[in-house]
């Protein structure tokens, strides 16, 4: 089944969550045409993440599609899933097939990088669509809190956006205290 056909069947409501990235990082609202949607949930024994986002046309990373270090320096949509003891998984998805999965233990403390992910993406009609499947064992034990974010633009046009505002001196998507509770229907552990 093609990605476009899969995108027509969103994650089922039971055990899933949806975030609308409708504001800049500091809470200022985004125009409707600049908003992105992230859905995540458990489908067929995996954690599935779907992205529907405006395509900014930023240059793609110089590496082939696949795991890409420092993907946050490019156009990207990110989902952060926080569990107990400040353990969290960061899933980064780009419009050109690049992705990055990080495990962290404490704010910005990377313990594993470039973790396996199956990912498909496409760009059409000024938007990018992505669908990723992640092994459940790569998520931290719950209860969970989460946030979805997006970055696009180059130079002075660089924009940082977030589903839940992250106010402060500048954009920082690792403000764990600002993540909101989410129930994926797993109980305490994946």
C-alpha positions as CSV (number, residue, x, y, z in Angstrom):
1,X,0.0,0.0,0.0
2,X,1.4,3.4,-0.9
3,X,2.1,6.2,1.6
4,X,-0.8,8.3,0.2
5,X,-3.2,5.4,0.7
6,X,-1.9,4.8,4.2
7,X,-2.3,8.5,5.1
8,X,-6.0,8.3,4.3
9,X,-6.4,5.8,7.2
10,X,-5.2,7.7,10.3
11,X,-4.2,6.1,13.5
12,X,-7.3,4.6,15.2
13,X,-8.7,6.8,18.0
14,X,-8.2,4.1,20.8
15,X,-4.7,4.5,22.2
16,X,-3.7,7.4,19.9
17,X,-3.0,11.1,20.3
18,X,-3.0,14.1,18.0
19,X,-1.1,17.4,18.3
20,X,-1.7,20.5,16.2
21,X,1.4,22.6,15.9
22,X,-0.5,25.9,15.8
23,X,1.9,28.3,17.5
24,X,5.4,29.5,17.5
25,X,7.6,28.1,20.3
26,X,6.6,31.0,22.6
27,X,2.8,30.6,22.1
28,X,2.2,33.3,19.5
29,X,-0.4,31.8,17.0
30,X,0.6,30.6,13.6
31,X,-1.5,31.4,10.5
32,X,-3.7,28.5,9.6
33,X,-1.7,27.6,6.5
34,X,1.5,27.2,8.5
35,X,0.1,24.6,11.0
36,X,1.2,21.0,11.1
37,X,-0.5,17.9,12.6
38,X,1.2,15.0,14.3
39,X,-0.6,11.8,15.2
40,X,0.8,8.9,17.1
41,X,-0.4,5.6,18.4
42,X,0.0,1.9,18.5
43,X,-0.9,0.1,15.3
44,X,0.0,-3.5,14.5
45,X,2.5,-3.8,17.4
46,X,4.5,-0.7,16.6
47,X,4.4,3.0,17.6
48,X,3.2,4.8,14.4
49,X,3.8,8.5,13.9
50,X,2.1,10.5,11.1
51,X,3.0,14.0,10.0
52,X,1.1,16.4,7.8
53,X,3.0,19.7,7.6
54,X,3.6,22.7,5.4
55,X,6.7,22.1,3.2
56,X,9.1,25.0,3.5
57,X,11.4,24.0,0.7
58,X,14.5,24.1,2.8
59,X,17.6,22.4,1.4
60,X,17.7,18.7,2.2
61,X,20.6,17.3,4.2
62,X,23.6,16.3,2.1
63,X,23.4,12.7,3.2
64,X,21.1,10.0,1.6
65,X,17.7,9.5,3.2
66,X,17.7,7.5,6.4
67,X,19.2,8.2,9.9
68,X,20.7,11.6,9.9
69,X,22.7,13.2,12.7
70,X,21.8,16.7,13.6
71,X,18.6,16.6,11.6
72,X,17.2,19.4,13.8
73,X,19.5,21.8,11.7
74,X,17.2,21.2,8.7
75,X,13.4,21.3,8.1
76,X,11.9,18.8,10.5
77,X,8.9,17.8,12.6
78,X,9.7,16.3,16.0
79,X,7.7,14.3,18.5
80,X,9.0,14.1,22.1
81,X,7.6,11.3,24.3
82,X,8.6,11.7,28.0
83,X,8.3,8.9,30.5
84,X,9.3,8.3,34.1
85,X,12.6,9.7,35.6
86,X,13.0,12.2,32.8
87,X,13.6,9.5,30.2
88,X,12.4,10.5,26.8
89,X,12.5,9.6,23.1
90,X,12.8,12.2,20.4
91,X,11.6,11.3,16.9
92,X,12.6,13.6,14.1
93,X,11.1,13.3,10.6
94,X,12.1,15.3,7.6
95,X,10.4,15.8,4.2
96,X,13.1,14.1,2.2
97,X,13.2,10.7,3.9
98,X,15.7,11.7,6.6
99,X,15.0,10.8,10.2
100,X,16.6,10.6,13.6
101,X,15.5,8.8,16.8
102,X,17.2,9.7,20.1
103,X,16.9,8.3,23.6
104,X,17.6,10.7,26.4
105,X,17.9,10.3,30.1
106,X,17.6,13.8,31.6
107,X,17.3,17.0,29.7
108,X,19.5,17.0,26.6
109,X,21.4,13.9,27.9
110,X,21.6,11.7,24.8
111,X,22.2,8.0,25.7
112,X,21.4,6.5,22.2
113,X,21.2,8.1,18.7
114,X,20.3,6.9,15.3
115,X,17.9,4.2,16.5
116,X,16.0,2.1,14.0
117,X,12.9,3.5,12.4
118,X,11.0,2.6,9.3
119,X,10.0,5.9,7.6
120,X,8.3,7.0,4.4
121,X,7.7,10.6,3.3
122,X,6.5,12.5,0.3
123,X,6.0,16.2,-0.7
124,X,2.9,17.2,-2.6
125,X,1.0,20.4,-3.1
126,X,3.1,22.5,-0.7
127,X,2.9,20.0,2.2
128,X,5.0,17.1,3.4
129,X,3.5,13.9,4.7
130,X,5.4,11.3,6.7
131,X,4.7,8.0,8.3
132,X,7.1,6.3,10.7
133,X,7.0,3.0,12.6
134,X,9.1,2.6,15.8
135,X,9.6,-0.4,18.0
136,X,7.6,-0.1,21.2
137,X,10.7,-0.9,23.3
138,X,12.3,2.5,22.2
139,X,9.7,4.4,24.2
140,X,10.3,5.1,27.9
141,X,8.1,3.6,30.6
142,X,5.0,5.6,31.3
143,X,3.0,7.5,32.4
144,X,3.8,9.6,29.3
145,X,3.9,13.3,28.5
146,X,4.6,14.7,25.1
147,X,5.0,17.6,22.7
148,X,5.2,18.0,19.0
149,X,7.4,20.7,17.3
150,X,8.5,21.8,13.9
151,X,11.4,23.8,12.5
152,X,11.7,25.3,9.0
153,X,13.3,28.2,7.2
154,X,16.9,29.2,6.6
155,X,18.9,32.0,8.2
156,X,16.8,34.9,9.5
157,X,13.7,33.1,8.2
158,X,14.2,30.1,10.6
159,X,11.0,29.4,12.5
160,X,10.4,27.3,15.6
161,X,6.9,26.1,16.3
162,X,5.3,23.9,19.0
163,X,2.0,22.3,19.9
164,X,2.6,23.3,23.6
165,X,4.3,26.7,24.1
166,X,7.9,26.7,25.4
167,X,8.3,30.2,26.7
168,X,11.7,31.4,27.7
169,X,14.7,33.4,26.4
170,X,14.7,31.5,23.1
171,X,13.3,28.3,21.5
172,X,14.1,25.2,23.5
173,X,12.0,22.1,22.8
174,X,13.6,20.2,25.7
175,X,11.7,22.1,28.4
176,X,10.3,18.8,29.8
177,X,8.1,20.6,32.4
178,X,6.1,22.0,29.5
179,X,5.1,18.7,28.0
180,X,1.4,17.7,28.4
181,X,0.1,14.3,29.6
182,X,-0.9,11.8,27.0
183,X,-2.4,8.3,27.3
184,X,-1.4,5.9,24.6
185,X,-3.5,3.2,26.4
186,X,-0.5,1.1,27.5
187,X,-0.7,1.5,31.2
188,X,2.5,2.2,33.0
189,X,4.9,0.5,30.5
190,X,5.1,0.0,26.8
